[in-house]
Amino acid sequence: MLLLVLGLLAFFAVHIIPTSAAMRDGFVVRMGAGTYKLAFSALSLIGLVLIVLGYHKLQLNPGKNVVLWDPPTWTKHIAFALMLPAMIFLVASNVPSRIRTAVKHPMLLAIKIWALAHLIANGDLASLVLFGSFLAYAVYDRISLKHRNTLGPLGAKTGGPMNDLFVVAAGVAFYTFFLFWGHGALIGVSLIG
């Protein structure tokens, strides 16, 4: 559990900085924009690696990962259904489209849906800590965006119907990949036998 918690602390400590324009600007002034971006990326990656290693280690060692409840089978079906829009919004966060414009911050919405889906389908302590942390952070970050005037990495770029079709098609493809192969290969838990 220690690796998971350290990873979450490192990852979210870095991601809290941009939620305050004054704090972020202070770091940029002191460090320079390039050094700030490099430090942000490096610490995020370190945190993410610790999260993955810590969570994976706990999944392999059930004696150290307390099961808090045993979710019924139908919760997995809800998770499968929720993950399709999560994947579409994930793609929308990186492609100028009317979907992105309508949602405003599709990455945060994708994270919220992803975390909720996994909280519904998993009843162990490690899952509660991991997915609960990401859900809480995404809610906090979305609220903080109301006090900041930021549009995300794509700025005010918008796209037309073809971009919307691309977003949906790529999201469905990404979902299909994870459903049939990627989740099992990358996460170690096969979704479809």
Residue pairs with C-beta under 8 A, 6 or more apart in sequence:
1 54
1 58
1 64
1 65
1 125
1 126
1 129
2 54
3 50
3 53
3 54
3 57
4 50
4 51
4 54
4 55
4 57
4 58
4 126
4 129
4 130
5 54
5 129
6 50
6 54
7 46
7 47
7 48
7 49
7 50
7 51
7 52
7 53
7 54
8 47
8 51
8 129
8 130
8 133
9 47
10 43
10 46
10 47
10 50
11 43
11 44
11 47
11 48
11 50
11 51
12 47
12 133
12 137
13 43
13 47
14 40
14 43
14 44
14 47
15 44
15 137
15 141
17 23
17 24
17 27
17 40
18 24
19 140
19 141
19 144
19 148
20 144
21 148
24 36
27 36
28 36
31 39
51 130
54 126
55 126
55 130
56 188
58 64
58 65
58 124
58 125
58 126
59 65
59 124
59 126
59 188
59 189
65 124
65 125
65 126
66 124
66 125
67 123
67 124
67 125
68 123
68 124
68 125
68 128
69 123
70 123
71 120
71 121
71 122
71 123
75 120
75 121
76 121
78 117
78 120
78 121
79 117
79 118
79 120
79 121
80 179
80 191
82 113
82 114
82 116
82 117
82 120
83 113
83 114
83 117
83 175
83 178
83 179
84 171
84 172
84 175
85 113
85 171
86 109
86 110
86 113
86 114
86 117
87 110
87 171
87 172
87 174
87 175
87 178
88 99
88 167
88 168
88 171
88 172
88 175
89 99
89 103
89 106
89 107
89 109
89 110
89 113
89 171
90 106
90 107
90 110
90 171
90 174
91 167
91 170
91 171
91 174
92 99
92 100
92 103
92 106
92 110
92 167
92 171
93 100
93 105
93 106
93 107
93 110
93 152
93 154
94 153
94 154
95 154
95 159
95 163
95 166
95 167
95 170
96 154
96 157
96 158
96 159
96 163
97 158
97 159
97 160
97 163
97 164
97 166
97 167
98 158
98 159
98 160
98 161
98 163
98 164
99 106
99 164
99 167
99 168
100 106
100 154
100 158
100 159
100 167
101 158
103 109
105 142
105 145
105 152
107 152
108 138
108 141
108 142
108 145
109 138
111 134
111 135
111 137
111 138
112 135
112 138
112 139
112 142
114 131
114 134
115 131
115 132
115 134
115 135
115 138
116 131
116 135
118 127
118 130
118 131
119 127
119 128
119 131
119 132
119 135
122 128
122 131
178 191
179 191
179 192
180 191
180 192
183 189
183 190
183 191
184 190
184 191
